[in-house]
Amino acid sequence: MTVSDFGALDGTPVKLFTLTNESGAQVQVIEYGGIVVRIRVPDRDGRLGDVALGFDSLDAYVAGNPFFGTITGRYANRIAGARFELDGVAYGLARNNGAHSLHGGVRGFDKVVWRGEPTDAGDGVAFTYVSPDGEEGYPGTLTTTVTYSWNDANELRIDYRAETDRATVVNLTNHSYFNLADGGRGSVLDHEVTIHAERYTPADDEAIPTGEIASVAETPFDFRRQRTLGERIDAEHPQMRASGGYDVNYVLDGGGGALALAATVFEPTSGRGMDVLTDQLGVQLYTGNHLDGSLVGTGGIAYPKHSGLCLETQHFPNSPNEPSFPSTVLRPGQVYETTTVYRFGTRSLD
C-alpha cells in the first residue's frame, strides 16, 4: 500500500490509498466520499486496464460527480417524499431527487471526508465517518466504518459496519460504475450479465417502488440466464422507458445473511469478468442512463450514455415507507454489518 495526497476540501487534506497485489493489479480509493477512483485489472492477454469510471482530480469529483465509486448513505437509493416515520415520529429529509431523497440527501456520505487508516493486515484501508444526529434529517449519531480490502485473487472486498445512539434507518452501498472493456470510452451494452434473482421490486415513473414484489419472467429485467445489456434495453416497458435504461432493484435468490453469488458480468472483447457476491437482500442494476458525454473523466475520457454499469448491493429502496419490505431500522446496541465482494477474472471466448 502507498498513501499520497489527492488535494484538499475546505482546507481538509484528502488522501489517496493505492492497493497493489503481487500481480500488479491495483485499486485506488480516496477519503472524499470513500470513493473507489480506479480498479486496474488484467484482460485475457494480461494487459492491465482501468475498469471503473472516475476522475483524475478531487476538484472534478466535488464539481459534479454522479456517484462514481462513492459510498452512498445514510440511506442508499430513494426514500419517497423525503420523509419516513419511526416509532411514531415523522422525519423530514433533504429533497435532492424531485420530491424524494436519493442516496442520503444533498450532502450524503458521498460528499464528506472520511478518515482513512491502513488495516492491520496491510491489504486494505478502513474509512470512518461520524454522522451527527439530524444530518440531512436523519435521527441519531451514526458511526460508520467501511473497509476496502484487495487480495492476490483480484477480489475487492467491502465490509460495512455502523452503530447508532438513537433509532435510525441505514442502507449503505458502493456506487462504482464498471466498464470491463475500455474504462468508459464505449458503452456497456455488449456486456453479458447474469443476475441470480427470480423477483424484482417494480417502480413507478419516479423510480419509487410500488410495494409489489414481482417475477422477472416475461419482462426485460430477466437476467436469470446470461444476456447482453443491449438485447432489451430499448424494450417497450413503462419502467424502462421512465428510466431510459436499466434502473431496477432485484430481490436476490440468496435471501441475505450469508455471502452468495448475486451477479456475473462478462465482456467478450477483453475477456474480463466480474462476479458480485453479497450477503445483502437486493442489488440495483443501473446502466448509466444519465451520462451524456459531458463529463470528462480519467485520462480525458468523455463518458457517453450507458458507458458504465452499477451493481449496487443493498436493502430495498424506500423500505422505511414500505412495511412489507425487510426493515432497515438500526437501534442502539445493534450493529449494522454487511459484506460485498467484487471478484475480477478473465476467460476465453466460448
Secondary structure, DSSP 4 states (H G I P E B T S, - for coil): -EEEEEEEETTEEEEEEEEE-TTS-EEEEESBTT-EEEEEEE-TTS-EEE-B---SSHHHHHHH-S-TT-EE-SB-SEEGGGEEEETTEEEE----BTTBEETTSTT-GGGSBPEEEE-TTSSEEEEEEEEPTTGGG--S-EEEEEEEEE-TT-EEEEEEEEEESS-EE-B-EE---B-TTTTTSS-STT-EEEE--SEE--B-TTS-B-S--EE-TTSTT--SS-EEGGGSTT-S-HHHHHHTS-EEEEE-TT-SSS-EEEEEEE-TTT-EEEEEEESSSEEEEE--TT--S--B-GGG-B--TT--BEEEEES-TTGGG-TTSPP-EE-TT--EEEEEEEEEEE----
